[in-house]
Amino acid sequence: MLEVNCEKCLDCAGCICLCPETALTINLTGLHIDQNACTLCALCVRFCPVQALEITEKKILTNS
């Protein structure tokens, strides 16, 4: 699961531009993550200049 630390996030939107799945959006309340769209590629985590994004657990893929 991808999580954002809202206290660290600068709302710079750089991560949004990098996301190949368009899983990240930003509005007046801050950065939001669509966990269903996120594939945990970690591009946003590596890009974030203040380490506000973190992968906390892996998704379990099922064939159902």
C-alpha positions as CSV (number, residue, x, y, z in Angstrom):
1,M,0.0,0.0,0.0
2,L,1.2,3.5,-0.8
3,E,0.9,6.1,1.9
4,V,1.5,9.8,2.1
5,N,2.8,11.7,5.1
6,C,0.7,14.8,4.8
7,E,3.0,16.7,7.2
8,K,6.0,16.2,4.9
9,C,4.2,16.6,1.6
10,L,4.9,19.9,-0.2
11,D,2.0,19.4,-2.6
12,C,4.5,20.0,-5.4
13,A,2.6,17.5,-7.7
14,G,5.8,16.0,-9.2
15,C,4.7,12.5,-8.2
16,I,1.4,13.0,-10.1
17,C,3.2,13.7,-13.3
18,L,5.3,10.5,-12.9
19,C,2.5,8.1,-12.1
20,P,1.9,5.8,-15.1
21,E,-1.4,4.6,-13.6
22,T,-2.7,8.1,-12.8
23,A,-3.3,6.9,-9.2
24,L,-2.3,10.2,-7.6
25,T,-4.4,13.3,-7.5
26,I,-4.2,16.6,-5.5
27,N,-6.9,19.0,-4.4
28,L,-7.4,21.5,-1.6
29,T,-7.0,18.9,1.1
30,G,-3.8,17.5,-0.3
31,L,-2.5,14.4,-2.1
32,H,-4.8,11.5,-2.6
33,I,-3.9,7.9,-3.7
34,D,-6.2,5.6,-5.5
35,Q,-5.0,2.3,-4.0
36,N,-6.9,0.3,-6.6
37,A,-5.1,2.0,-9.4
38,C,-1.6,2.0,-7.8
39,T,0.7,-0.8,-8.9
40,L,3.4,0.0,-6.4
41,C,5.9,0.8,-9.1
42,A,7.6,3.3,-6.6
43,L,8.4,6.0,-9.1
44,C,6.7,8.5,-6.9
45,V,8.5,7.3,-3.8
46,R,11.9,7.6,-5.5
47,F,11.1,11.1,-6.9
48,C,9.7,12.7,-3.8
49,P,12.2,15.3,-2.6
50,V,11.0,15.2,1.0
51,Q,10.3,11.4,1.3
52,A,6.6,12.0,2.0
53,L,5.6,8.8,0.1
54,E,6.2,5.3,1.4
55,I,5.2,1.7,0.4
56,T,4.1,0.1,3.6
57,E,2.9,-3.3,2.4
58,K,2.6,-5.2,-0.8
59,K,-0.7,-6.0,-2.5
60,I,-1.7,-9.6,-2.6
61,L,-2.6,-10.6,-6.1
62,T,-5.3,-13.2,-6.6
63,N,-6.8,-14.9,-9.6
64,S,-10.4,-14.5,-8.5
